[in-house]
Amino acid sequence: MPSTLETLSNDLTAAVDRAGRSVVAIHARRRIPASGIVWRDGIIVAADHTVHKDDDVRVTLGDGSDTRATVAGRDPSTDLCVLRLAAGAPAEPATIGRAPLRVGQLALALGRPGASVTASLGIVSAVGPEWRTWRGGRVDQFVRLDVAIYDGFSGGPIVDAAGHVLGLGTSGLARAAAVAVPAATIDRVADQLLVGGRVRPGFLGIGTQPVRLTESLRGRLTPIGDRVPEAGLMIVAVEPDAPADRAGVLLGDLLVALDDQPTADPRDVLAALGPDTVGKVLRATILRGGAPITLELTVGEHPSRS
């Protein structure tokens, strides 16, 4: 009768065999190939920062054969890229597991930086709620991994002990730390990229600079949530005819909240401007000449992305 360790070893080997059939090598940069996942029939997802070409991308499939792919869309804010395989490519889609990841869960990181699949074993070391990346992308669950993401692994799958793909591993979203983009985020972003080639970002047309609020200014504000803001964003630029301009935002205004969420850092504005906010009206709390006012801003789409 096999020991517990032998059983675990066999289970992990089977998981790699199962998931590895859907792991591809993407030859779209000068160094070693990057990895990708056959997410659906004819569709690959990969880490955007590893795919440096848009057309005629050579892809090595799980069976060792080569085919071609074309980038269908990119979202740098979540580090996701979607590629369409050439018609008839014999690529096997992954079995996707969509349950939220849990701390302590065994996690295999797979990659194909060469002809063969390679693997790394660790655990999910931290999970959290929905978060915003440093580029403003919305990720449904924060998942930090205690798993080695070797060269060529970014874009490859994070796999459970049953061989289900739980997300995409990348070192490009958290200062080179290994994180997983969960399946729910990949599904949502991939759907948008396949339809329009991009994720539509929200846009207000302002430039800001963080500033501390004096006690005098803080005394003129009502609490936001359970506290009065200690900092805000000075408006240092307003683009002509942008949403902020049309709403009456002026240079020198102090933005302290958007929709009752404090804005002490420019990233707080990005967090309020996801693709699902285009066309939405946001209520801006502003200090102008020391007096609080409220303006309504209708979120637009960035002109460079339209």
C-alpha positions as CSV (number, residue, x, y, z in Angstrom):
1,M,0.0,0.0,0.0
2,P,1.5,3.4,-1.0
3,S,2.5,5.8,1.7
4,T,0.8,9.2,2.1
5,L,3.8,10.9,0.5
6,E,3.8,8.4,-2.4
7,T,0.0,9.1,-2.9
8,L,0.6,12.9,-2.8
9,S,3.5,12.6,-5.2
10,N,1.4,10.5,-7.7
11,D,-1.5,13.0,-7.4
12,L,0.8,16.0,-8.1
13,T,2.3,14.2,-11.1
14,A,-1.1,13.4,-12.4
15,A,-2.1,17.1,-11.9
16,V,0.9,18.3,-13.9
17,D,0.1,15.7,-16.7
18,R,-3.5,16.9,-16.9
19,A,-2.9,20.6,-16.8
20,G,0.3,20.5,-18.7
21,R,-1.5,19.5,-21.9
22,S,-3.0,23.0,-22.0
23,V,0.2,24.9,-21.3
24,V,1.9,26.4,-24.3
25,A,5.2,28.2,-25.1
26,I,4.8,31.6,-26.7
27,H,7.8,32.8,-28.8
28,A,7.2,36.5,-28.7
29,R,10.3,38.0,-27.1
30,R,14.0,37.8,-27.5
31,R,14.9,35.7,-24.5
32,I,13.4,32.4,-23.5
33,P,9.7,31.8,-24.5
34,A,6.9,32.8,-22.2
35,S,4.1,30.6,-21.1
36,G,0.4,30.7,-21.8
37,I,-2.8,28.7,-21.1
38,V,-5.3,27.3,-23.7
39,W,-8.3,28.9,-21.9
40,R,-11.0,28.0,-24.4
41,D,-11.2,26.4,-27.8
42,G,-8.7,28.4,-30.0
43,I,-8.0,31.0,-27.3
44,I,-4.8,31.4,-25.2
45,V,-4.4,33.7,-22.3
46,A,-0.9,34.9,-21.3
47,A,0.9,37.6,-19.3
48,D,0.8,40.8,-21.3
49,H,4.3,41.9,-20.3
50,T,5.8,38.8,-21.9
51,V,4.2,39.1,-25.3
52,H,6.1,41.6,-27.4
53,K,4.5,40.8,-30.8
54,D,1.0,41.1,-32.1
55,D,1.0,39.1,-35.3
56,D,2.4,35.8,-36.5
57,V,3.3,34.7,-33.0
58,R,4.8,31.2,-32.9
59,V,3.2,28.9,-30.3
60,T,4.4,25.5,-29.2
61,L,1.5,23.4,-28.0
62,G,1.4,20.7,-25.4
63,D,1.9,17.9,-27.9
64,G,5.2,19.6,-29.1
65,S,3.8,20.9,-32.4
66,D,4.1,24.5,-33.5
67,T,1.3,26.7,-34.8
68,R,0.7,30.4,-35.1
69,A,-1.4,32.9,-33.2
70,T,-2.5,36.5,-33.3
71,V,-3.0,38.9,-30.4
72,A,-6.8,39.5,-30.0
73,G,-6.4,42.1,-27.2
74,R,-4.4,43.3,-24.3
75,D,-5.1,44.7,-20.9
76,P,-1.8,45.9,-19.3
77,S,-3.7,46.9,-16.1
78,T,-4.3,43.3,-15.2
79,D,-1.3,42.0,-17.2
80,L,-3.5,39.8,-19.4
81,C,-3.2,39.2,-23.1
82,V,-5.5,37.1,-25.3
83,L,-4.3,35.3,-28.4
84,R,-6.3,33.5,-31.1
85,L,-4.8,30.3,-32.4
86,A,-4.7,29.5,-36.1
87,A,-7.8,27.5,-37.2
88,G,-7.5,23.8,-36.6
89,A,-4.6,23.9,-34.1
90,P,-4.9,20.8,-31.9
91,A,-4.9,22.6,-28.6
92,E,-6.6,21.1,-25.6
93,P,-8.4,23.7,-23.3
94,A,-7.6,23.6,-19.6
95,T,-10.1,22.4,-17.0
96,I,-10.8,25.6,-15.1
97,G,-11.5,25.7,-11.4
98,R,-13.4,28.8,-10.3
99,A,-13.6,28.4,-6.6
100,P,-11.8,31.2,-4.6
101,L,-8.3,30.3,-3.6
102,R,-7.5,29.7,0.1
103,V,-4.5,30.3,2.3
104,G,-2.5,27.2,2.7
105,Q,-3.8,25.5,-0.4
106,L,-1.3,23.6,-2.4
107,A,-0.5,25.4,-5.6
108,L,1.5,24.2,-8.6
109,A,2.9,26.8,-11.0
110,L,3.4,25.4,-14.5
111,G,5.4,26.8,-17.4
112,R,6.7,25.8,-20.8
113,P,9.8,27.9,-21.3
114,G,11.0,25.2,-23.7
115,A,9.8,22.1,-25.3
116,S,8.6,20.4,-22.1
117,V,6.4,21.5,-19.3
118,T,8.1,22.4,-16.0
119,A,6.6,22.8,-12.5
120,S,7.1,24.4,-9.2
121,L,5.3,23.5,-6.0
122,G,4.3,25.8,-3.1
123,I,1.2,27.2,-1.3
124,V,-1.2,30.1,-1.5
125,S,0.4,32.3,1.2
126,A,-2.2,35.2,1.3
127,V,-5.6,36.0,0.0
128,G,-7.6,39.2,0.1
129,P,-10.6,40.9,-1.4
130,E,-10.8,42.6,-4.8
131,W,-7.9,44.8,-5.4
132,R,-6.5,47.4,-7.9
133,T,-3.2,46.9,-9.6
134,W,-0.6,49.7,-9.8
135,R,-2.0,50.4,-13.3
136,G,-5.6,50.6,-12.1
137,G,-6.8,47.1,-13.2
138,R,-9.5,45.4,-11.1
139,V,-8.6,41.9,-9.9
140,D,-11.4,39.9,-8.3
141,Q,-9.3,38.4,-5.5
142,F,-5.8,39.2,-4.2
143,V,-3.8,36.0,-4.2
144,R,-0.1,35.9,-3.2
145,L,1.9,32.8,-3.9
146,D,4.7,31.2,-2.0
147,V,5.7,29.5,-5.3
148,A,8.8,30.0,-7.5
149,I,7.9,31.8,-10.7
150,Y,10.9,30.9,-12.8
151,D,12.0,32.6,-16.0
152,G,9.4,31.8,-18.6
153,F,6.7,30.9,-16.1
154,S,4.7,34.2,-16.2
155,G,1.5,33.5,-18.1
156,G,1.4,29.9,-17.1
157,P,-1.3,28.3,-14.9
158,I,-1.6,28.0,-11.2
159,V,-3.0,24.5,-10.6
160,D,-4.5,22.6,-7.7
161,A,-3.8,19.1,-6.7
162,A,-6.6,17.8,-9.0
163,G,-5.1,19.5,-12.1
164,H,-7.7,22.3,-12.2
165,V,-6.4,25.6,-13.4
166,L,-7.2,28.2,-10.8
167,G,-5.6,31.3,-12.4
168,L,-2.6,32.7,-14.2
169,G,0.7,33.2,-12.4
170,T,2.6,36.4,-13.0
171,S,5.5,38.4,-11.5
172,G,4.4,41.6,-13.4
173,L,1.8,43.0,-11.0
174,A,3.3,43.2,-7.6
175,R,6.9,44.4,-7.7
176,A,8.1,41.0,-9.0
177,A,6.3,39.1,-6.3
178,A,4.4,36.0,-7.4
179,V,0.7,36.6,-7.6
180,A,-2.2,34.8,-9.3
181,V,-4.8,36.4,-11.5
182,P,-7.8,34.3,-10.6
183,A,-10.1,32.6,-13.1
184,A,-13.0,35.0,-12.6
185,T,-10.8,38.0,-13.6
186,I,-9.5,36.1,-16.6
187,D,-13.0,35.2,-17.8
188,R,-14.2,38.8,-17.4
189,V,-11.2,40.4,-19.1
190,A,-11.0,37.9,-21.9
191,D,-14.6,38.4,-22.8
192,Q,-14.0,42.2,-23.1
193,L,-10.8,41.7,-25.1
194,L,-12.3,39.3,-27.5
195,V,-15.2,41.7,-28.3
196,G,-13.3,45.0,-28.5
197,G,-9.6,44.2,-28.3
198,R,-9.2,46.3,-25.1
199,V,-10.6,47.0,-21.7
200,R,-12.3,50.4,-21.8
201,P,-10.8,52.5,-19.0
202,G,-12.7,55.3,-17.3
203,F,-11.5,58.8,-17.8
204,L,-12.0,62.1,-16.0
205,G,-9.2,64.2,-17.6
206,I,-7.5,65.5,-14.5
207,G,-3.9,65.6,-13.2
208,T,-3.5,65.5,-9.5
209,Q,-0.9,66.0,-6.7
210,P,-1.3,64.5,-3.2
211,V,-1.4,67.1,-0.4
212,R,-1.9,67.0,3.3
213,L,-5.0,68.8,4.6
214,T,-4.6,71.4,7.4
215,E,-6.6,71.1,10.6
216,S,-8.5,74.1,9.5
217,L,-9.5,72.5,6.2
218,R,-10.3,69.2,7.9
219,G,-12.6,71.0,10.2
220,R,-14.8,72.1,7.3
221,L,-15.4,68.5,6.1
222,T,-17.9,66.0,7.3
223,P,-16.5,62.5,7.9
224,I,-16.2,60.1,4.9
225,G,-16.9,56.7,6.2
226,D,-15.9,56.9,9.8
227,R,-13.2,59.6,9.6
228,V,-12.4,63.0,8.2
229,P,-9.8,62.8,5.4
230,E,-6.2,63.8,6.3
231,A,-5.1,64.2,2.7
232,G,-6.6,65.0,-0.7
233,L,-5.5,65.6,-4.3
234,M,-4.9,69.0,-5.7
235,I,-6.1,69.4,-9.3
236,V,-3.0,70.5,-11.2
237,A,-4.3,69.9,-14.8
238,V,-7.8,69.7,-16.4
239,E,-8.0,68.6,-20.0
240,P,-10.3,70.8,-22.1
241,D,-13.7,69.4,-22.7
242,A,-12.9,66.3,-20.6
243,P,-15.6,65.0,-18.1
244,A,-14.0,67.0,-15.3
245,D,-13.9,70.2,-17.3
246,R,-17.5,69.8,-18.3
247,A,-18.5,69.3,-14.7
248,G,-16.8,72.5,-13.6
249,V,-13.6,71.2,-11.9
250,L,-11.0,74.0,-11.7
251,L,-7.2,74.1,-11.2
252,G,-6.4,74.4,-7.6
253,D,-9.5,72.5,-6.4
254,L,-8.8,69.8,-3.7
255,L,-10.5,66.5,-4.5
256,V,-11.1,64.7,-1.2
257,A,-13.6,61.9,-2.3
258,L,-15.2,60.2,-5.2
259,D,-18.6,58.6,-4.5
260,D,-17.9,58.8,-0.7
261,Q,-14.5,57.1,-1.1
262,P,-11.4,59.1,0.1
263,T,-9.0,60.2,-2.6
264,A,-5.6,60.7,-0.8
265,D,-3.5,59.1,-3.6
266,P,-3.8,59.2,-7.5
267,R,-4.3,55.5,-7.3
268,D,-7.6,56.1,-5.5
269,V,-8.9,57.9,-8.6
270,L,-7.8,54.9,-10.8
271,A,-9.6,52.6,-8.4
272,A,-12.8,54.5,-9.1
273,L,-12.4,54.4,-12.9
274,G,-12.8,50.7,-13.8
275,P,-14.2,49.8,-17.3
276,D,-17.7,49.3,-15.8
277,T,-17.8,53.0,-14.8
278,V,-17.8,54.5,-18.3
279,G,-21.0,56.6,-18.5
280,K,-21.5,56.4,-14.7
281,V,-22.0,59.6,-12.7
282,L,-19.5,60.0,-9.8
283,R,-20.1,62.4,-7.0
284,A,-16.9,64.4,-6.3
285,T,-16.3,66.1,-2.9
286,I,-14.1,69.1,-3.5
287,L,-12.6,71.9,-1.3
288,R,-12.6,75.1,-3.3
289,G,-11.4,78.2,-1.6
290,G,-11.6,76.3,1.7
291,A,-15.3,75.6,1.3
292,P,-16.6,72.1,0.5
293,I,-18.7,71.7,-2.7
294,T,-20.1,68.6,-4.6
295,L,-19.8,68.1,-8.3
296,E,-21.2,65.3,-10.5
297,L,-18.7,63.9,-13.1
298,T,-19.9,61.6,-15.8
299,V,-17.0,59.1,-16.5
300,G,-15.8,59.1,-20.1
301,E,-13.6,56.8,-22.0
302,H,-10.0,57.8,-22.6
303,P,-9.7,59.3,-26.1
304,S,-6.5,57.3,-26.8
305,R,-8.5,54.1,-26.3
306,S,-11.5,54.9,-28.3
